[in-house]
């Protein structure tokens, strides 16, 4: 995997999290959940970096970023689950309409 692949992935994925945040703030929860899930699932999939090389191929900085992305991806998925299934924020929006 080459460094330019990382930049291409970021350019493709960043709009999902931006749109997801904006839609969540506006109360369009299903669109927000979808966009944020795309971001979170690809973040959790970041562990797949280790399929492209051995542990020694990565610098300490790269390991830190891979695991930071992994942890934050799981945190975002947990938030989406909490917001959508436990808190059910989308229902509050339906009740107001």
SULBEL-V353729 format. One record per helix or strand of 2 or more residues. SS is the DSSP state (H for helix, E for strand). FROM is the first residue (numbers start at 1). LEN is the number of residues. If there is no record, write none. Layout:
# SULBEL-V353729
ss=SS from=FROM len=LEN
ss=SS from=FROM len=LEN
This chain:
# SULBEL-V353729
ss=H from=3 len=24
ss=H from=29 len=23
ss=H from=55 len=3
ss=H from=60 len=27
ss=H from=89 len=8
